[in-house]
């Protein structure tokens, strides 16, 4: 598990209905031994709480914030406006515009308020990106990322070998 000096990751979702989409990020972070806190906060309904959380996140031991929101998806930008920590946005697919609205709202931040953005519903990549950020100052995480990449490579090579055998190439 993570040591006492390891940075935590906050996963903030705009609605509890986002949990099924965000859960893979939480699970992936935990698989790396990263401590995670998850909360529901709204850029529009609880802006003071979201701002306060972001403003105090660094002092509270966080190293990265992941913000998941759909539709207007201003959560990532609100959090980023109140912290110097990296913020990763997960645009959530909605029934209205299939998540395109959330993607554009998350990625189109004004100069000085960056929000790194992953694909629509890209929770697992958000977690891996957060781990990569933390790994800049955590050698254990850096080694686990190397191991993950090696496992992915081995898996693809095995699939290629099986395909070649099947096709007789």
N, CA, C and O of each residue as an XYZ file, in Angstrom:
676
protein
N       0.831     -1.194      0.000
C       0.000      0.000      0.000
C       0.866      1.245      0.000
O       2.082      1.166      0.173
N       0.242      2.386     -0.193
C       0.969      3.652     -0.262
C       1.560      3.990      1.101
O       0.974      3.687      2.140
N       2.736      4.626      1.078
C       3.333      5.023      2.345
C       2.757      6.343      2.806
O       1.985      6.972      2.083
N       3.133      6.777      4.030
C       2.551      7.975      4.613
C       2.880      9.243      3.839
O       2.116     10.206      3.904
N       3.994      9.276      3.108
C       4.368     10.468      2.374
C       3.843     10.458      0.943
O       3.978     11.455      0.234
N       3.256      9.365      0.513
C       2.732      9.279     -0.847
C       1.543     10.225     -0.997
O       0.747     10.404     -0.076
N       1.447     10.813     -2.163
C       0.341     11.716     -2.459
C      -0.924     10.925     -2.781
O      -0.869      9.851     -3.380
N      -2.044     11.469     -2.376
C      -3.351     10.874     -2.660
C      -3.893     11.438     -3.970
O      -3.400     12.446     -4.476
N      -4.906     10.778     -4.507
C      -5.626     11.277     -5.668
C      -7.077     11.483     -5.260
O      -7.698     10.609     -4.656
N      -7.603     12.646     -5.598
C      -9.014     12.929     -5.373
C      -9.772     12.646     -6.663
O      -9.358     13.066     -7.743
N     -10.871     11.939     -6.541
C     -11.764     11.702     -7.670
C     -13.071     12.401     -7.328
O     -13.813     11.982     -6.438
N     -13.330     13.474     -8.059
C     -14.515     14.284     -7.805
C     -15.466     14.101     -8.973
O     -15.098     14.315    -10.128
N     -16.689     13.706     -8.664
C     -17.682     13.535     -9.724
C     -18.830     14.510     -9.508
O     -19.198     14.823     -8.375
N     -19.381     14.978    -10.606
C     -20.441     15.969    -10.549
C     -21.758     15.419    -10.035
O     -22.608     16.178     -9.570
N     -21.934     14.114    -10.115
C     -23.168     13.475     -9.671
C     -22.870     12.047     -9.255
O     -21.938     11.428     -9.769
N     -23.653     11.525     -8.332
C     -23.456     10.128     -7.932
C     -23.777      9.180     -9.083
O     -23.339      8.029     -9.074
N     -24.532      9.644    -10.069
C     -24.823      8.801    -11.230
C     -23.580      8.579    -12.090
O     -23.593      7.720    -12.972
N     -22.502      9.339    -11.850
C     -21.249      9.164    -12.584
C     -20.404      8.013    -12.035
O     -19.431      7.605    -12.669
N     -20.765      7.492    -10.876
C     -19.942      6.466    -10.236
C     -19.675      5.240    -11.113
O     -18.528      4.794    -11.159
N     -20.656      4.670    -11.808
C     -20.333      3.502    -12.638
C     -19.265      3.791    -13.692
O     -18.475      2.910    -14.029
N     -19.234      5.001    -14.207
C     -18.226      5.379    -15.198
C     -16.880      5.637    -14.541
O     -15.838      5.334    -15.123
N     -16.891      6.192    -13.340
C     -15.671      6.602    -12.644
C     -15.032      5.454    -11.863
O     -13.836      5.493    -11.575
N     -15.809      4.446    -11.523
C     -15.306      3.336    -10.699
C     -14.045      2.690    -11.259
O     -13.166      2.342    -10.470
N     -13.898      2.506    -12.580
C     -12.644      1.934    -13.082
C     -11.409      2.777    -12.730
O     -10.323      2.226    -12.552
N     -11.556      4.074    -12.630
C     -10.425      4.929    -12.222
C     -10.058      4.657    -10.771
O      -8.881      4.534    -10.432
N     -11.055      4.565     -9.932
C     -10.817      4.294     -8.511
C     -10.148      2.933     -8.349
O      -9.177      2.793     -7.606
N     -10.676      1.939     -9.048
C     -10.110      0.586     -8.971
C      -8.668      0.553     -9.475
O      -7.817     -0.097     -8.869
N      -8.386      1.251    -10.582
C      -7.036      1.263    -11.150
C      -6.066      1.951    -10.193
O      -4.957      1.460     -9.984
N      -6.463      3.069     -9.618
C      -5.597      3.760     -8.654
C      -5.289      2.855     -7.466
O      -4.143      2.774     -7.024
N      -6.297      2.184     -6.956
C      -6.093      1.266     -5.831
C      -5.169      0.120     -6.220
O      -4.381     -0.347     -5.398
N      -5.259     -0.342     -7.477
C      -4.396     -1.442     -7.912
C      -2.925     -1.041     -7.905
O      -2.050     -1.900     -7.804
N      -2.647      0.253     -8.009
C      -1.288      0.770     -7.914
C      -0.911      1.117     -6.471
O       0.202      1.578     -6.217
N      -1.822      0.899     -5.537
C      -1.551      1.221     -4.144
C      -1.658      2.704     -3.839
O      -1.106      3.176     -2.845
N      -2.364      3.443     -4.687
C      -2.539      4.876     -4.486
C      -3.793      5.102     -3.640
O      -4.857      4.550     -3.919
N      -3.643      5.921     -2.608
C      -4.790      6.259     -1.770
C      -5.722      7.185     -2.544
O      -5.283      8.149     -3.171
N      -7.008      6.879     -2.489
C      -8.010      7.616     -3.255
C      -9.103      8.115     -2.317
O      -9.522      7.411     -1.398
N      -9.551      9.327     -2.562
C     -10.774      9.836     -1.950
C     -11.718     10.203     -3.074
O     -11.315     10.849     -4.041
N     -12.967      9.799     -2.956
C     -13.973     10.125     -3.958
C     -15.082     10.952     -3.316
O     -15.525     10.668     -2.203
N     -15.519     11.977     -4.037
C     -16.567     12.868     -3.534
C     -17.486     13.279     -4.678
O     -17.099     13.245     -5.846
N     -18.702     13.667     -4.325
C     -19.631     14.286     -5.263
C     -19.644     15.774     -4.957
O     -19.942     16.185     -3.836
N     -19.317     16.578     -5.962
C     -19.359     18.039     -5.849
C     -19.791     18.570     -7.200
O     -19.449     18.009     -8.241
N     -20.536     19.642     -7.174
C     -21.030     20.209     -8.418
C     -20.451     21.600     -8.631
O     -20.411     22.423     -7.717
N     -20.007     21.842     -9.851
C     -19.512     23.179    -10.199
C     -20.629     24.206    -10.113
O     -20.379     25.389     -9.882
N     -21.862     23.751    -10.297
C     -22.997     24.671    -10.343
C     -23.850     24.653     -9.081
O     -24.407     25.682     -8.700
N     -23.960     23.506     -8.430
C     -24.832     23.390     -7.257
C     -24.088     23.542     -5.934
O     -24.676     23.952     -4.933
N     -22.790     23.211     -5.927
C     -21.979     23.375     -4.708
C     -20.636     24.032     -5.054
O     -19.583     23.482     -4.732
N     -20.662     25.193     -5.701
C     -19.406     25.807     -6.136
C     -18.482     26.186     -4.982
O     -17.262     26.094     -5.122
N     -19.026     26.603     -3.864
C     -18.178     26.982     -2.720
C     -17.438     25.762     -2.182
O     -16.250     25.852     -1.871
N     -18.118     24.623     -2.066
C     -17.479     23.408     -1.571
C     -16.416     22.918     -2.542
O     -15.336     22.507     -2.117
N     -16.702     22.955     -3.838
C     -15.727     22.523     -4.834
C     -14.495     23.423     -4.795
O     -13.365     22.936     -4.852
N     -14.709     24.718     -4.699
C     -13.593     25.670     -4.645
C     -12.756     25.464     -3.397
O     -11.527     25.481     -3.459
N     -13.417     25.270     -2.262
C     -12.708     25.059     -0.996
C     -11.907     23.763     -1.030
O     -10.764     23.722     -0.575
N     -12.508     22.707     -1.570
C     -11.794     21.437     -1.659
C     -10.523     21.607     -2.473
O      -9.448     21.187     -2.046
N     -10.640     22.220     -3.641
C      -9.480     22.398     -4.521
C      -8.428     23.290     -3.876
O      -7.233     23.007     -3.971
N      -8.852     24.346     -3.233
C      -7.911     25.282     -2.615
C      -7.089     24.627     -1.508
O      -5.949     25.019     -1.258
N      -7.669     23.634     -0.851
C      -6.995     22.965      0.260
C      -6.423     21.601     -0.102
O      -5.827     20.942      0.750
N      -6.589     21.167     -1.336
C      -6.200     19.809     -1.732
C      -4.716     19.536     -1.519
O      -4.362     18.482     -0.991
N      -3.858     20.439     -1.908
C      -2.422     20.215     -1.761
C      -2.046     20.078     -0.287
O      -1.311     19.164      0.087
N      -2.545     20.977      0.538
C      -2.264     20.922      1.975
C      -2.836     19.657      2.607
O      -2.336     19.200      3.635
N      -3.864     19.095      2.011
C      -4.489     17.875      2.528
C      -3.872     16.595      1.965
O      -4.422     15.508      2.143
N      -2.730     16.724      1.285
C      -1.976     15.545      0.864
C      -2.285     15.005     -0.514
O      -1.841     13.910     -0.860
N      -3.033     15.744     -1.306
C      -3.347     15.280     -2.654
C      -2.249     15.703     -3.621
O      -1.611     16.740     -3.440
N      -2.038     14.886     -4.649
C      -1.066     15.210     -5.677
C      -1.705     15.458     -7.022
O      -1.123     16.127     -7.876
N      -2.910     14.921     -7.222
C      -3.645     15.053     -8.479
C      -5.137     15.020     -8.148
O      -5.575     14.356     -7.208
N      -5.898     15.760     -8.952
C      -7.360     15.725     -8.846
C      -7.911     15.233    -10.178
O      -7.528     15.721    -11.241
N      -8.811     14.263    -10.104
C      -9.549     13.808    -11.285
C     -10.967     14.335    -11.137
O     -11.605     14.151    -10.101
N     -11.457     14.995    -12.192
C     -12.801     15.578    -12.166
C     -13.640     14.951    -13.273
O     -13.286     15.035    -14.449
N     -14.739     14.328    -12.901
C     -15.619     13.682    -13.876
C     -16.957     14.397    -13.892
O     -17.607     14.552    -12.859
N     -17.362     14.834    -15.088
C     -18.639     15.536    -15.192
C     -19.197     15.385    -16.591
O     -18.458     15.220    -17.561
N     -20.501     15.443    -16.677
C     -21.183     15.367    -17.957
C     -21.868     16.685    -18.285
O     -21.837     17.637    -17.506
N     -22.476     16.712    -19.442
C     -23.213     17.867    -19.960
C     -22.334     19.116    -19.949
O     -21.342     19.162    -20.676
N     -22.666     20.127    -19.150
C     -21.898     21.379    -19.162
C     -20.461     21.167    -18.694
O     -19.565     21.886    -19.135
N     -20.225     20.208    -17.822
C     -18.890     19.733    -17.415
C     -17.906     20.836    -17.047
O     -16.782     20.860    -17.550
N     -18.315     21.732    -16.188
C     -17.424     22.800    -15.735
C     -16.621     22.421    -14.500
O     -15.793     23.210    -14.044
N     -16.842     21.248    -13.955
C     -16.204     20.853    -12.702
C     -14.685     20.899    -12.768
O     -14.053     21.452    -11.868
N     -14.087     20.338    -13.797
C     -12.631     20.350    -13.919
C     -12.071     21.756    -13.905
O     -11.074     22.020    -13.233
N     -12.691     22.652    -14.631
C     -12.229     24.034    -14.690
C     -12.374     24.760    -13.367
O     -11.495     25.531    -12.984
N     -13.468     24.525    -12.669
C     -13.661     25.158    -11.359
C     -12.595     24.681    -10.384
O     -12.019     25.482     -9.648
N     -12.329     23.375    -10.377
C     -11.302     22.843     -9.485
C      -9.928     23.388     -9.876
O      -9.160     23.802     -9.008
N      -9.614     23.393    -11.160
C      -8.307     23.866    -11.637
C      -8.093     25.342    -11.330
O      -6.961     25.774    -11.113
N      -9.161     26.108    -11.310
C      -9.046     27.541    -11.028
C      -8.621     27.814     -9.586
O      -8.138     28.902     -9.273
N      -8.801     26.820     -8.706
C      -8.543     27.028     -7.284
C      -7.380     26.206     -6.743
O      -7.224     26.093     -5.527
N      -6.557     25.629     -7.623
C      -5.414     24.835     -7.166
C      -4.286     24.924     -8.177
O      -4.495     25.264     -9.342
N      -3.092     24.613     -7.709
C      -1.957     24.479     -8.621
C      -1.675     23.007     -8.928
O      -0.762     22.697     -9.695
N      -2.445     22.110     -8.341
C      -2.288     20.677     -8.627
C      -2.782     20.374    -10.038
O      -3.647     21.078    -10.559
N      -2.235     19.329    -10.657
C      -2.788     18.929    -11.949
C      -4.210     18.403    -11.791
O      -4.520     17.673    -10.849
N      -5.059     18.787    -12.727
C      -6.443     18.326    -12.758
C      -6.642     17.576    -14.074
O      -6.289     18.065    -15.148
N      -7.213     16.381    -13.965
C      -7.508     15.549    -15.127
C      -9.018     15.455    -15.252
O      -9.703     15.056    -14.310
N      -9.530     15.819    -16.405
C     -10.967     15.768    -16.625
C     -11.399     14.504    -17.339
O     -10.764     14.068    -18.299
N     -12.489     13.920    -16.856
C     -13.141     12.799    -17.547
C     -14.495     13.317    -18.021
O     -15.401     13.502    -17.208
N     -14.648     13.554    -19.322
C     -15.972     13.930    -19.820
C     -16.887     12.705    -19.767
O     -16.523     11.624    -20.230
N     -18.069     12.889    -19.201
C     -19.013     11.777    -19.038
C     -20.055     11.820    -20.156
O     -20.642     12.862    -20.447
N     -20.264     10.668    -20.767
C     -21.263     10.553    -21.828
C     -22.653     10.742    -21.241
O     -23.005     10.129    -20.233
N     -23.434     11.595    -21.882
C     -24.817     11.790    -21.460
C     -25.739     11.412    -22.614
O     -25.286     11.184    -23.735
N     -27.012     11.350    -22.330
C     -27.975     10.963    -23.360
C     -28.198     12.085    -24.372
O     -28.680     11.837    -25.478
N     -27.853     13.304    -24.004
C     -28.159     14.438    -24.867
C     -27.278     14.492    -26.112
O     -27.789     14.412    -27.230
N     -25.986     14.624    -25.940
C     -25.068     14.774    -27.072
C     -23.956     13.729    -27.057
O     -22.882     13.961    -27.612
N     -24.204     12.582    -26.428
C     -23.244     11.477    -26.365
C     -21.899     11.868    -25.747
O     -20.885     11.224    -26.016
N     -21.884     12.901    -24.935
C     -20.657     13.301    -24.257
C     -19.834     14.339    -24.990
O     -18.848     14.838    -24.446
N     -20.216     14.677    -26.211
C     -19.466     15.695    -26.949
C     -19.509     17.035    -26.221
O     -18.514     17.758    -26.184
N     -20.655     17.362    -25.646
C     -20.775     18.603    -24.876
C     -19.808     18.607    -23.693
O     -19.145     19.611    -23.433
N     -19.729     17.491    -22.982
C     -18.827     17.384    -21.834
C     -17.370     17.423    -22.271
O     -16.536     18.045    -21.612
N     -17.062     16.760    -23.381
C     -15.698     16.777    -23.894
C     -15.261     18.198    -24.215
O     -14.185     18.628    -23.799
N     -16.080     18.920    -24.945
C     -15.716     20.288    -25.324
C     -15.632     21.203    -24.105
O     -14.732     22.039    -24.023
N     -16.555     21.055    -23.158
C     -16.526     21.891    -21.962
C     -15.290     21.609    -21.113
O     -14.758     22.515    -20.471
N     -14.833     20.365    -21.107
C     -13.679     19.987    -20.291
C     -12.369     20.399    -20.941
O     -11.455     20.860    -20.258
N     -12.272     20.239    -22.234
C     -11.002     20.471    -22.918
C     -10.779     21.957    -23.259
O      -9.631     22.384    -23.389
N     -11.828     22.731    -23.403
C     -11.701     24.127    -23.835
C     -11.551     25.070    -22.641
O     -12.435     25.881    -22.367
N     -10.439     24.957    -21.944
C     -10.179     25.811    -20.795
C      -9.434     27.078    -21.237
O      -8.678     27.055    -22.209
N      -9.653     28.166    -20.521
C      -8.931     29.394    -20.859
C      -7.458     29.285    -20.475
O      -7.085     28.484    -19.617
N      -6.647     30.085    -21.107
C      -5.215     30.114    -20.827
C      -4.972     30.307    -19.328
O      -5.585     31.164    -18.691
N      -4.075     29.500    -18.785
C      -3.741     29.585    -17.363
C      -4.524     28.652    -16.467
O      -4.204     28.520    -15.285
N      -5.546     28.001    -17.004
C      -6.375     27.071    -16.217
C      -6.444     25.745    -16.970
O      -7.507     25.370    -17.464
N      -5.311     25.026    -17.063
C      -5.338     23.777    -17.833
C      -6.070     22.650    -17.108
O      -6.000     22.518    -15.886
N      -6.765     21.857    -17.890
C      -7.355     20.607    -17.420
C      -6.959     19.543    -18.443
O      -7.432     19.554    -19.580
N      -6.088     18.629    -18.026
C      -5.741     17.512    -18.910
C      -7.010     16.701    -19.104
O      -7.724     16.425    -18.141
N      -7.293     16.321    -20.330
C      -8.569     15.671    -20.611
C      -8.348     14.341    -21.311
O      -7.577     14.243    -22.265
N      -9.039     13.322    -20.821
C      -8.995     12.001    -21.446
C     -10.261     11.823    -22.281
O     -11.105     12.717    -22.337
N     -10.386     10.687    -22.915
C     -11.535     10.403    -23.777
C     -12.836     10.406    -22.978
O     -12.834     10.288    -21.753
N     -13.933     10.541    -23.696
C     -15.251     10.434    -23.080
C     -15.330      9.081    -22.374
O     -15.068      8.041    -22.978
N     -15.690      9.103    -21.100
C     -15.765      7.920    -20.237
C     -14.410      7.235    -20.063
O     -14.363      6.044    -19.757
N     -13.309      7.964    -20.251
C     -11.965      7.392    -20.189
C     -11.380      7.327    -18.790
O     -10.260      7.784    -18.562
N     -12.122      6.769    -17.862
C     -11.719      6.761    -16.456
C     -10.402      6.030    -16.211
O      -9.563      6.510    -15.449
N     -10.213      4.880    -16.844
C      -8.989      4.118    -16.583
C      -7.757      4.897    -17.031
O      -6.744      4.902    -16.332
N      -7.830      5.555    -18.187
C      -6.693      6.363    -18.626
C      -6.462      7.563    -17.714
O      -5.320      7.983    -17.526
N      -7.518      8.115    -17.150
C      -7.357      9.217    -16.194
C      -6.554      8.739    -14.987
O      -5.678      9.450    -14.492
N      -6.858      7.535    -14.520
C      -6.128      6.980    -13.384
C      -4.665      6.732    -13.735
O      -3.772      7.048    -12.949
N      -4.424      6.168    -14.911
C      -3.041      5.894    -15.313
C      -2.263      7.202    -15.474
O      -1.099      7.282    -15.082
N      -2.891      8.213    -16.041
C      -2.235      9.516    -16.163
C      -1.923     10.097    -14.787
O      -0.851     10.670    -14.589
N      -2.831      9.960    -13.850
C      -2.583     10.430    -12.484
C      -1.398      9.688    -11.872
O      -0.552     10.301    -11.222
N      -1.334      8.378    -12.075
C      -0.208      7.593    -11.555
C       1.093      8.046    -12.206
O       2.115      8.158    -11.529
N       1.066      8.307    -13.515
C       2.270      8.794    -14.189
C       2.739     10.118    -13.591
O       3.940     10.335    -13.432
N       1.814     10.990    -13.265
C       2.169     12.271    -12.641
C       2.796     12.046    -11.270
O       3.815     12.653    -10.942
N       2.192     11.179    -10.477
C       2.727     10.886     -9.140
C       4.075     10.174     -9.238
O       4.936     10.346     -8.376
N       4.254      9.379    -10.287
C       5.490      8.603    -10.459
C       6.703      9.489    -10.737
O       7.837      9.020    -10.631
N       6.495     10.733    -11.082
C       7.618     11.653    -11.270
C       8.441     11.799     -9.987
O       9.636     12.090    -10.034
N       7.785     11.592     -8.843
C       8.505     11.692     -7.571
C       8.312     10.459     -6.694
O       8.535     10.517     -5.485
N       7.896      9.340     -7.298
C       7.664      8.107     -6.546
C       8.190      6.933     -7.377
O       7.524      6.475     -8.306
N       9.381      6.457     -7.039
C      10.037      5.407     -7.826
C       9.248      4.098     -7.825
O       9.268      3.368     -8.816
N       8.561      3.796     -6.737
C       7.752      2.568     -6.694
C       6.673      2.614     -7.774
O       6.467      1.637     -8.495
N       5.994      3.736     -7.880
C       4.968      3.866     -8.904
C       5.575      3.818    -10.307
O       5.000      3.233    -11.224
N       6.742      4.441    -10.458
C       7.422      4.412    -11.759
C       7.709      2.976    -12.182
O       7.509      2.621    -13.343
N       8.171      2.158    -11.259
C       8.464      0.759    -11.570
C       7.191     -0.026    -11.880
O       7.194     -0.892    -12.755
N       6.111      0.272    -11.173
C       4.846     -0.410    -11.446
C       4.314     -0.057    -12.829
O       3.702     -0.892    -13.494
N       4.547      1.180    -13.262
C       4.139      1.574    -14.610
C       4.950      0.822    -15.661
O       4.401      0.386    -16.673
N       6.242      0.667    -15.428
C       7.087     -0.106    -16.347
C       6.565     -1.532    -16.441
O       6.458     -2.089    -17.533
N       6.244     -2.114    -15.305
C       5.722     -3.478    -15.268
C       4.400     -3.581    -16.029
O       4.179     -4.542    -16.766
N       3.524     -2.594    -15.853
C       2.243     -2.590    -16.556
C       2.466     -2.572    -18.067
O       1.817     -3.317    -18.802
N       3.376     -1.727    -18.526
C       3.661     -1.632    -19.971
C       4.250     -2.940    -20.497
O       3.916     -3.366    -21.602
N       5.117     -3.577    -19.720
C       5.690     -4.858    -20.130
C       4.609     -5.922    -20.254
O       4.634     -6.722    -21.189
N       3.657     -5.941    -19.320
C       2.547     -6.905    -19.378
C       1.679     -6.655    -20.600
O       1.238     -7.601    -21.254
N       1.429     -5.385    -20.914
C       0.631     -5.069    -22.102
C       1.346     -5.539    -23.363
O       0.721     -6.109    -24.258
N       2.653     -5.301    -23.436
C       3.435     -5.724    -24.596
C       3.383     -7.244    -24.757
O       3.170     -7.750    -25.858
N       3.578     -7.962    -23.659
C       3.563     -9.423    -23.696
C       2.198     -9.935    -24.167
O       2.125    -10.882    -24.949
N       1.140     -9.317    -23.698
C      -0.201     -9.724    -24.087
C      -0.424     -9.556    -25.588
O      -0.987    -10.439    -26.236
N       0.014     -8.432    -26.139
C      -0.147     -8.196    -27.578
C       0.686     -9.191    -28.376
O       0.226     -9.720    -29.388
N       1.903     -9.444    -27.926
C       2.775    -10.393    -28.632
C       2.159    -11.794    -28.634
O       2.223    -12.497    -29.643
N       1.563    -12.202    -27.509
C       0.909    -13.504    -27.435
C      -0.289    -13.576    -28.374
O      -0.519    -14.600    -29.018
N      -1.051    -12.488    -28.451
C      -2.203    -12.455    -29.356
C      -1.745    -12.531    -30.805
O      -2.378    -13.199    -31.622
N      -0.647    -11.850    -31.129
C      -0.111    -11.900    -32.490
C       0.333    -13.324    -32.834
O       0.057    -13.825    -33.924
N       1.014    -13.957    -31.903
C       1.488    -15.332    -32.138
C       0.304    -16.267    -32.376
O       0.334    -17.097    -33.284
N      -0.719    -16.130    -31.571
C      -1.908    -16.962    -31.725
C      -2.585    -16.716    -33.084
O      -3.031    -17.656    -33.742
N      -2.653    -15.460    -33.488
C      -3.232    -15.121    -34.781
C      -2.429    -15.735    -35.922
O      -2.996    -16.284    -36.867
N      -1.109    -15.639    -35.827
C      -0.251    -16.198    -36.873
C      -0.444    -17.720    -36.967
O      -0.481    -18.277    -38.064
N      -0.567    -18.385    -35.816
C      -0.798    -19.830    -35.803
C      -2.157    -20.186    -36.417
O      -2.281    -21.148    -37.176
N      -3.176    -19.379    -36.066
C      -4.519    -19.615    -36.596
C      -4.577    -19.460    -38.102
O      -5.230    -20.246    -38.788
N      -3.899    -18.454    -38.615
C      -3.945    -18.149    -40.040
C      -2.907    -18.935    -40.848
O      -2.943    -18.945    -42.078
N      -1.999    -19.582    -40.152
C      -0.953    -20.349    -40.822
C       0.020    -19.464    -41.606
O       0.534    -19.861    -42.652
N       0.257    -18.288    -41.096
C       1.173    -17.350    -41.777
C       2.609    -17.535    -41.330
O       3.499    -16.829    -41.804
